[in-house]
């Protein structure tokens, strides 16, 4: 495919080109995400005995806990889109296991994340229906102020009620109750500081980081809707790894079953087509 092919193609030919290119990056087992999800959660779990037994200093445990919790969401994100194993596949149980296990440090229900994320894909940037719409802000500082000072904790619950998934909502409530019970038990047992610095504070910091790069940056300014308008590509000062792979988030919204680790290559292959479609590709 040449630039001339893209610029002279009809709408139907452009669609066919796009689908053909995207198909090259689908149906690939995301082994790196699987190892990442399981290994990252095991590392976070290991911090507890290491810190409580004095092998690691608490300050280092805090730094590692913040890092591992910030990295915990993305493997579950691939599982949410059934990339590890689709429904009916013999490894379907493994897809669900990775989805649940990887986000244990976030104290979140995999099914809550999956169903609300699907609604985000359907209604990205629509104020009344996008469960992530409240992250939108004029700039980074306004985003951080909203996240820490006035978070909207009801948006996901409202979404689950709207789509009739009160069973998933109840699961989310149980996960949150278990998280609070564990924190209370640790504090009652004399480990309040450890609970705060290995889970409570790192989780709050990690959620800000995750929401910033997965929701705010790829959709900013959050005003446009439509398949090729509701998200964008952007160049992060922290690079693709530092931005949790979200520089190429536009590819994910167009083709959610492409594994996260393959979105950079898919973006480069699709870029001439995305340019013709007038997508916001920033300076990437």
RAJODA-V956031 format. One record per backbone hydrogen bond with DSSP energy under -0.5 kcal/mol. CO is the residue of the C=O (numbers start at 1). NH is the residue of the N-H. If there is no record, write none. Layout:
[[CO:NH] [CO:NH]]
This chain:
[[2:6] [3:7] [4:8] [5:9] [10:14] [11:15] [12:16] [13:17] [14:18] [15:19] [16:20] [17:21] [18:22] [19:23] [20:24] [21:24] [22:25] [23:26] [25:259] [29:31] [30:33] [30:34] [31:35] [32:36] [33:37] [34:38] [35:39] [36:40] [37:41] [38:42] [39:43] [40:44] [41:45] [42:46] [43:47] [44:47] [44:48] [45:48] [45:49] [46:50] [47:51] [48:52] [49:53] [50:55] [50:56] [51:54] [57:61] [58:62] [59:63] [60:64] [61:65] [62:66] [63:67] [64:68] [65:69] [66:70] [67:71] [69:72] [72:76] [73:77] [74:78] [75:79] [76:80] [77:81] [78:83] [79:82] [86:89] [89:92] [91:94] [91:95] [92:96] [93:97] [94:98] [95:99] [96:100] [97:101] [98:102] [99:103] [100:103] [101:104] [103:106] [103:107] [103:108] [104:107] [109:113] [110:114] [111:115] [112:116] [113:117] [114:118] [115:119] [116:120] [117:121] [118:122] [119:123] [121:124] [123:126] [125:127] [126:129] [126:130] [129:131] [130:133] [132:135] [133:136] [139:143] [140:144] [141:145] [142:146] [143:147] [144:148] [145:149] [145:150] [146:150] [151:153] [154:158] [155:159] [156:160] [157:161] [158:162] [159:163] [160:165] [161:164] [165:169] [166:170] [167:171] [168:172] [169:173] [170:174] [171:175] [172:176] [173:177] [174:178] [175:179] [176:180] [177:181] [178:182] [179:183] [180:184] [181:185] [182:186] [183:187] [184:188] [185:189] [186:191] [187:190] [191:195] [192:196] [193:197] [194:198] [195:199] [195:200] [196:201] [196:202] [199:203] [200:204] [201:205] [202:206] [203:207] [204:208] [205:209] [206:210] [207:211] [208:212] [209:213] [210:214] [211:215] [211:216] [212:217] [215:219] [216:219] [216:220] [218:232] [219:222] [226:229] [226:230] [234:236] [236:239] [238:242] [239:243] [240:245] [241:244] [243:246] [245:248] [246:249] [247:234] [248:251] [248:252] [249:253] [250:254] [251:255] [255:258] [257:259] [259:262] [259:263] [260:263] [262:266] [263:267] [264:268] [265:269] [266:270] [267:271] [270:273] [270:274] [271:275] [272:276] [273:277] [274:279] [275:278] [279:281] [280:233] [281:284]]
